[in-house]
Amino acid sequence: MDLMRLLKSLEELLYELVSWLIFYPVTMWRAVSNPLQMMRYADVELSDRPEQQYEDTLSPPLFLLITLMIAQALSSALPSIYEHAAIPKALSTGSNLLIVRGVIFSAFPLVMATSLLRRKGVRLTRDTLRPPFYSQCYVAAPFVLLLGLGLDLMLIPQQRGLATGLAAVLAAVLWYGQAETRWFMRDLRIGAVRAAALVAGGMALAAAVTLLLALAIGLALKDSTG
């Protein structure tokens, strides 16, 4: 019986992994082409029974995690001016870099979700934070993928990817900004100017948190390796 349960678990795991080949591109396309619809979809799906949630897409946190894995793979494939720099040994492994990226870039959906709750006057709890955080993961994933790629291109030696990287970063910021502005307008029922100001403030705060997290993690890993 134990062997049968193990085989069944392996079958389910294999099917889940293979299904990502279909549902990840579908989820990415829907998030890029219609971010507001995907954010509403995330809210609605959380009200369903767990086994019926996200049947035709990937769940938001999983979608963001896989996107970070792809971003890490792209980053590792590109040459960087920091390739031969003295970086902490603990930071040189792919798994640690993925964890670092996950912690750092999760600041964007977290800050935006918290801002929405604060503006609505909703008490911040684990239950109240989940819906806006899930919806923010859908719009954050394309943003961090393009933003990370742009930053990596800018770090190619001899500035060979500087122009392309700057264009990618600008495109990522503009796309994310307009999507968030429209979402804030709809969710908070406010005007475009006020929504844009709130989004700009949220993005600035998320960028500051991201920088502080990167510095803190870098120092911690450096101290741990002596």
C-alpha positions in Angstrom: 0.0 0.0 0.0 2.8 2.4 0.8 4.4 1.7 -2.6 1.1 2.4 -4.3 0.6 5.6 -2.5 4.2 6.6 -3.4 3.6 5.8 -7.1 0.3 7.7 -7.0 2.1 10.7 -5.5 4.8 10.5 -8.2 2.1 10.3 -10.9 0.4 13.4 -9.5 3.7 15.3 -9.2 4.7 14.4 -12.8 1.3 15.5 -14.1 1.5 18.8 -12.2 5.0 19.5 -13.5 4.0 18.7 -17.1 0.8 20.8 -16.9 2.9 23.8 -16.1 4.2 23.7 -19.7 0.7 24.6 -20.8 -0.7 26.6 -18.0 2.3 28.8 -17.3 2.3 30.4 -20.8 -1.5 30.7 -20.6 -1.3 32.5 -17.3 1.5 34.8 -18.5 -0.3 35.8 -21.6 -3.5 36.5 -19.7 -1.5 38.5 -17.0 0.3 40.6 -19.7 -2.7 41.2 -22.0 -5.4 41.8 -19.4 -3.9 42.3 -15.9 -7.0 43.8 -14.4 -9.1 40.7 -15.4 -6.5 38.4 -13.9 -6.4 40.4 -10.7 -10.2 40.1 -10.4 -9.9 36.4 -11.2 -7.5 35.9 -8.3 -10.0 37.5 -5.9 -12.9 35.4 -7.2 -11.0 32.1 -7.2 -10.2 32.4 -3.5 -13.9 32.2 -2.7 -14.1 28.7 -4.3 -13.3 25.4 -2.7 -9.5 24.8 -2.6 -9.7 21.9 -5.0 -11.6 24.0 -7.5 -9.3 27.1 -7.4 -7.2 28.1 -10.4 -8.3 25.2 -12.6 -7.3 26.9 -15.9 -4.3 28.9 -14.7 -1.5 28.6 -12.1 -2.1 29.9 -8.7 -0.7 33.4 -8.2 2.2 32.6 -5.8 3.2 29.6 -7.9 3.1 31.7 -11.0 5.4 34.3 -9.4 7.7 31.6 -8.1 8.1 29.9 -11.5 8.7 33.4 -13.1 11.5 34.0 -10.6 13.0 30.7 -11.5 12.9 31.7 -15.2 14.4 35.1 -14.4 17.2 33.4 -12.4 17.9 31.0 -15.3 18.1 34.0 -17.7 20.3 35.9 -15.4 22.7 32.9 -15.0 22.9 32.6 -18.8 24.0 36.2 -19.3 27.5 37.5 -18.7 27.8 40.1 -15.9 30.4 42.6 -14.8 30.0 41.0 -11.4 30.9 37.5 -12.6 34.4 37.6 -11.2 33.7 39.9 -8.3 34.3 38.7 -4.8 30.8 37.7 -3.8 29.8 35.6 -0.8 30.2 31.8 -1.5 26.7 31.2 -0.1 25.3 33.6 -2.7 26.9 31.8 -5.6 24.5 28.8 -5.7 21.4 28.9 -7.8 19.1 27.9 -5.0 20.3 30.7 -2.7 20.0 33.2 -5.6 16.5 32.1 -6.2 15.6 32.5 -2.6 17.1 36.0 -2.6 15.2 37.0 -5.7 12.0 35.6 -4.2 12.4 37.5 -1.0 13.4 40.8 -2.7 10.9 40.9 -5.5 8.0 39.8 -3.3 8.2 43.3 -1.8 6.3 44.7 -4.8 3.1 42.7 -4.4 3.4 42.9 -0.6 3.7 46.7 -0.5 0.9 47.2 -3.1 -1.4 44.8 -1.3 -0.7 46.5 2.0 -1.3 49.9 0.5 -4.7 48.9 -0.8 -5.8 47.5 2.6 -4.6 50.7 4.4 -6.5 52.9 1.9 -9.6 50.9 2.4 -9.3 51.1 6.2 -9.2 47.3 6.5 -7.4 45.7 9.5 -4.2 44.0 8.3 -4.3 40.3 9.1 -3.2 37.1 7.4 -6.7 36.6 6.1 -7.3 40.1 4.8 -3.8 40.3 3.2 -4.2 37.1 1.2 -6.7 38.3 -1.5 -4.9 41.5 -2.5 -1.5 39.8 -2.3 -2.7 37.0 -4.6 -4.1 39.4 -7.1 -0.9 41.4 -7.0 1.2 38.3 -7.7 -0.4 38.1 -11.2 0.6 41.6 -12.2 4.0 41.5 -10.4 5.3 38.4 -12.2 5.6 39.9 -15.7 7.0 43.1 -14.2 9.8 41.4 -12.2 10.6 39.2 -15.2 11.1 42.1 -17.6 12.7 44.3 -14.9 15.2 41.6 -13.9 16.1 40.9 -17.5 16.6 44.6 -18.1 18.9 44.9 -15.1 20.9 41.9 -16.1 21.3 43.3 -19.6 22.6 46.5 -18.2 25.3 44.6 -16.3 26.7 42.9 -19.4 30.4 43.8 -19.7 31.4 46.8 -21.9 27.9 48.1 -21.8 26.8 45.9 -24.7 23.3 45.5 -23.3 22.9 48.9 -21.7 20.5 50.4 -24.2 18.4 47.3 -24.5 18.4 46.9 -20.7 17.3 50.5 -20.1 14.5 50.0 -22.6 13.3 46.8 -20.9 13.4 48.5 -17.4 11.4 51.5 -18.7 8.9 49.2 -20.4 8.5 47.1 -17.2 7.9 50.2 -15.1 5.5 51.8 -17.5 3.5 48.6 -17.9 3.4 47.9 -14.2 2.5 51.5 -13.4 -0.4 51.7 -15.8 -1.8 48.4 -14.6 -1.6 49.3 -11.0 -3.0 52.8 -11.6 -6.1 51.3 -13.3 -6.5 48.7 -10.6 -6.3 51.4 -7.8 -8.8 53.5 -9.6 -11.2 50.6 -9.8 -10.6 49.0 -6.5 -10.5 52.3 -4.5 -12.9 54.2 -6.7 -10.7 57.2 -7.0 -9.5 59.4 -9.9 -6.6 58.8 -12.2 -4.3 61.4 -10.7 -4.7 60.2 -7.1 -4.4 56.6 -8.2 -1.2 57.4 -10.1 0.2 59.2 -7.1 -0.5 56.3 -4.8 1.0 53.8 -7.2 4.1 56.0 -7.6 4.5 56.1 -3.8 4.0 52.4 -3.5 6.5 51.6 -6.2 9.1 54.0 -4.6 8.5 52.3 -1.2 8.7 48.8 -2.8 12.0 49.8 -4.5 13.4 51.1 -1.2 12.4 47.9 0.6 13.9 45.9 -2.2 17.2 47.7 -2.0 17.3 47.3 1.8 16.5 43.6 1.6 19.2 43.1 -1.0 21.8 44.9 1.2 20.7 43.0 4.3 20.8 39.6 2.6 24.1 40.4 1.0 25.7 41.4 4.4 24.2 38.4 6.2 25.5 35.9 3.6 28.9 37.6 3.6 29.1 37.4 7.4 28.0 33.7 7.4 30.9 32.8 5.0 33.5 34.8 7.0 
